[in-house]
Amino acid sequence: NPRTLLLGAAAQFGIFATVLGALTLNYFGLISFTLPQAAAIGIIGGADGPTAIYLSGKLAPELLGAIAVAAYSYMALVPLIQPPIMKALTTETERKIRMVQLRTVSKREKILFPVVLLMLVALLLPDAAPLLGMFCFGNLMRESGVVERLSDTVQNGLINIVTIFLGLSV
């Protein structure tokens, strides 16, 4: 469906619109942003929190905290923003399509995937290893079944506590 092209284009448009918006503030003398700072702010427009945090750490470390909070606040709004967009861009028939799993993924694959992924990321992109390492660690805890109580705590109670603290710190 060619209309879904709009979803991909929206992220790219969001990035450029945000960069231009930050530079426009600079032009009118409201807030002074350098080009690297504007680019770091602009990546928030792509709605990709981890990428925004990584790039702001490289381009504008002084804005890292503000960009991290903005990016994750933006991502938290996805459940509110996404349904009307998806409803507008898809037909009812398309929304009723049920995807079937092509094959059953074995427990061994589920356990090896985070381990192999983390090793590859650590070798190829060492700066991204801590962030992806946490995702991989969470997957490994859930799939291994060895630390079931800890996995349950992380998935339920701990995530709620961290969300509350993040909300209070903003």
C-alpha positions in Angstrom: 0.0 0.0 0.0 1.7 3.2 -1.1 0.0 5.2 1.7 2.3 3.5 4.2 5.1 5.4 2.5 3.8 8.4 4.4 4.8 6.7 7.7 8.4 6.4 6.7 8.4 9.9 5.3 6.9 11.4 8.4 10.0 10.4 10.5 12.3 12.0 7.9 10.2 15.1 7.7 10.1 15.3 11.5 13.9 15.3 11.7 14.3 18.1 9.2 11.5 20.1 10.5 12.9 19.9 14.1 16.4 20.9 12.9 15.0 23.8 10.9 12.9 24.8 13.9 15.9 24.9 16.2 17.9 26.9 13.7 14.9 29.3 13.2 14.9 30.0 17.0 18.6 30.8 16.6 17.9 33.1 13.6 15.3 35.1 15.5 17.6 35.3 18.6 15.2 33.5 20.9 17.5 30.6 21.8 21.0 30.1 20.5 21.7 26.6 19.0 24.8 25.6 17.1 24.3 23.3 14.0 25.5 20.2 16.0 23.1 21.1 18.8 20.2 21.6 16.3 21.0 18.2 14.7 21.0 16.5 18.1 17.6 18.1 18.8 16.4 17.2 15.3 16.9 13.5 15.7 14.1 13.6 18.3 11.8 14.3 15.3 12.5 10.8 14.0 10.8 9.3 17.1 13.8 7.1 17.9 14.8 7.5 21.6 18.0 5.4 21.6 19.3 7.0 18.4 18.5 10.5 19.8 20.4 9.8 23.0 23.4 8.3 21.1 23.7 11.2 18.7 23.2 13.9 21.3 26.1 12.3 23.3 28.3 12.7 20.2 27.0 16.0 18.8 25.9 17.9 21.9 26.7 16.3 25.2 25.6 19.4 27.1 22.0 18.7 25.9 22.0 14.9 26.6 19.8 15.1 29.6 17.1 17.3 28.1 17.1 15.3 24.8 16.9 12.0 26.6 13.9 13.1 28.6 12.2 14.7 25.6 12.9 11.6 23.4 11.5 9.1 26.0 8.5 11.4 26.8 7.8 11.5 23.1 8.1 7.7 22.8 5.7 7.3 25.8 3.1 9.1 23.8 3.2 6.6 20.9 0.2 4.6 22.2 -1.8 7.8 22.0 -0.5 9.0 18.7 -0.2 5.8 16.7 -3.8 4.5 16.7 -5.4 7.4 14.9 -2.6 7.5 12.3 -2.9 3.8 11.7 -6.6 4.1 11.4 -6.3 6.9 8.8 -3.7 5.1 6.7 -5.1 1.6 6.6 -8.5 0.1 5.7 -10.5 -2.0 8.0 -9.7 -5.1 6.0 -6.0 -4.5 6.3 -6.3 -4.0 10.1 -8.1 -7.4 10.4 -5.3 -9.3 8.7 -3.8 -11.9 11.1 -0.2 -12.6 10.8 0.8 -16.2 11.3 4.2 -17.3 12.7 6.1 -19.0 9.9 7.9 -21.4 12.2 8.3 -22.0 15.9 11.4 -20.4 17.4 13.3 -22.9 19.6 14.3 -22.0 23.2 17.9 -22.4 22.2 17.5 -19.7 19.5 15.7 -17.4 21.9 18.6 -17.7 24.4 21.4 -17.5 21.8 20.0 -14.4 20.0 20.7 -11.8 22.7 24.1 -13.3 23.4 25.2 -13.3 19.8 23.7 -9.9 19.2 25.5 -8.4 22.1 28.8 -9.8 21.0 28.4 -8.4 17.5 27.3 -5.0 18.8 30.3 -4.9 21.2 32.7 -5.7 18.3 31.2 -3.4 15.7 29.5 -0.6 17.7 31.1 -0.6 21.2 29.5 2.8 22.1 26.0 1.2 21.7 26.8 -1.9 23.7 25.6 -0.7 27.1 22.2 0.3 25.8 21.7 -2.8 23.7 23.3 -4.9 26.5 20.4 -3.9 28.8 17.8 -5.0 26.1 19.7 -8.2 25.6 20.0 -8.9 29.3 16.2 -8.4 29.8 15.5 -10.8 26.9 18.0 -13.3 28.3 16.4 -13.2 31.8 12.9 -13.7 30.4 13.8 -16.5 27.9 16.2 -18.5 30.1 13.6 -19.1 32.8 16.3 -19.4 35.4 15.6 -16.1 37.2 11.9 -16.1 36.8 11.1 -14.0 39.9 13.8 -11.4 39.0 12.4 -11.3 35.4 8.9 -10.8 36.7 10.0 -8.0 39.0 11.9 -6.2 36.2 8.9 -6.5 33.7 6.3 -5.3 36.2 7.2 -3.6 39.5 10.6 -2.2 38.6 9.5 -0.7 35.3 6.6 1.1 37.1 8.9 2.5 39.7 11.5 3.7 37.2 8.6 5.3 35.1 7.4 7.2 38.2 10.9 8.4 39.1 11.5 9.5 35.5 8.1 11.4 35.5 9.0 13.1 38.9 12.5 14.1 37.7 11.1 15.8 34.6 
